[in-house]
């Protein structure tokens, strides 16, 4: 969690009738009770039979892990999930009230969106009807030369992502400019490796995927024989696209995803595809050059299109349209979509209740509309003021850390301090809210609402082309339990959703809050100085600001960390990918260090003896330093399915909860000192890794 990457949206199912007010009679479609408020520094979670010096994760989380099995509608369950479930419930009550009796035009808009999603009866009555317009558009494709026109229509009108993505982004060499960018895409499985790995488990998943695609085509009305052939065509095309894709580790490197080309250069990469018509029809605006993030992919795409039959291409397009729409269609489609992508792929036992899915979907589509009312109730002004103080303390600690680094030269320290001083802090919610007045929402057209919502965001993105950057824009909605650092903006962003227990509680002592939200703040700040963030300067431009000697020393340290995390096992035969998770691991390791420094400074300033609730230097039997580390460890208490662990090991730049806790503390000597560990014990190795 904690870091902005590429977003995905989840949609949902269970019922009320259109136009009918929600009542308690529809209890099966809503929550049975209000989720508990999570707590920060949970004494009951600690397993005192474990030795913190041997397995700190078991010590901090052991009893929590026993008492918190994975709910049937989840694939992992941790402290983030606890808070997200509560936020989702509070958001649901707001959406339900807006669906019943809206008080403002904005409430009517998001209330209607939620009500349309919740109307499972109408979805079942309509069946596949909402999908017919996009299927008709695909069926009208009579020649490969028309493919670019069809792709533009699918993306622009129906929000169906096929073959590749096109968006507007900041120019990484001049972050004040916003340019067009094309990047690889078009796959349905979680990662290119799912198509290419030749072990038994991967082959079985591919077979199950093809069976699933065929079943979905049958639900669409195709004969079983035809559906089976179509599914094979889909797999053939997606496999070809996967072979042309670069992997996630390479995509982390800004140099690997930055290739400025002319429109003519793009046409040379895939000469059989009509880019001129596509760019005109998709309505992105005029430009002479763009960033082609993955050039080799577009060569492979050209070959895939050239070698596939027209019928095979149409099967691929129909599948992508069906897969995209499935969660918003009738129950058979929703169920079969769940059976593969959630149950088979992730190990989820039961579908997430529709009220949860509809709440998340509404937040995803209209987050800054819903968020305006949500923050009024759940994020008081004093919470923002207290966060501002914590951020200042962490900034001071990171500044001191930079000055004390033994491996960094004075010249690079000056540059690093300049970048730190330039970081912008965004806390809670945007200064100005997004205008949704041009977005049409209909209470009887859920799939249409989804498409129009995504089209609204696409048009909003395309309108940025050539315009000044809005430095105040947010990439997460206010109720979100997460945070992120943006390299091109050089800013840290903390939605209101995460600024509460188990991360922050103003009634607790500083040790607990520095161990909670303090480490999160430190994590995000450190992202500006991780293996990729350190390639961006204070203005968000990619340029070298390390001396060559310092960069070599830095790389030596990040290589140590990557190799270390490569050895951490998450499932039988499946370890973490140290290069994929390097940025997040660096941020975890740096974040805890500067948060601890900030705590020590605070304790020195006020005097540890003056800490309320402490007797003889302890509170609840623990020193301030021990409380700090336990709070940090408990952020990462988490149970997850084996299937989910395997998927995330291949796709997620974050380590699993266990290794975010253990991997971090074993690299920080102050942990060993706090718990009296001896050098050579697992949590205090003789040779540890340190970057920041």
Secondary structure, DSSP 8 states (H G I E B T S, - for coil): --S--------------TT----GGGGGGS-SS------SS-GGG--TTS-TTT-HHHHHHHHHHHH----TT-SEEEHHHHHHHHHHHHHHHHHHHHHHH-SSHHHHHHHHHHHHHH-HHHHHHHTTGGGHHHHHHHHT--SGGGHHHHHHHHHHHH----SEEEEEEEETTEEEEEEEEEEE----SSSTHHHH--SHHHHHHHHHHHHHHHHHHHHHT--HHHHHHHHHHHHHHHHHHHHHS--HHHHHSGGGG--EEEHHHHHHHTTTS-HHHHHHHTT----SEEEETTHHHHHHHHHHHHHS-HHHHHHHHHHHHHHHHGGGS-HHHHHHHHIIIIIIHH---S---HHHHHHHHHHHHHHHHHHHHHHHHH--HHHHHHHHHHHHHHHHHHHHHHHH-SSS-HHHHHHHHHHHHH-EEEEES-SS----TT----TT-HHHHHHHHHHHHHHHHHTTTTS---TT--SS-TT-S-EEEETTTTEEEEEGGGSSTTT--TTS-HHHHIIIIIHHHHHHHHHTTSTTGGGB-TTS-B---S-HHHHHHHHHHHHHHHHHHHT-EEETTEE--TTTTHHHHHHHHHHHHHHHHHHHHHHHHH-GGGSTT-BTTBBTTB-HHHHHHHHHHHHT-EEE-HHHHHHHHHH-SS--HHHHHHHHHTT-HHHHHHHT--TTBTTB-SS-----
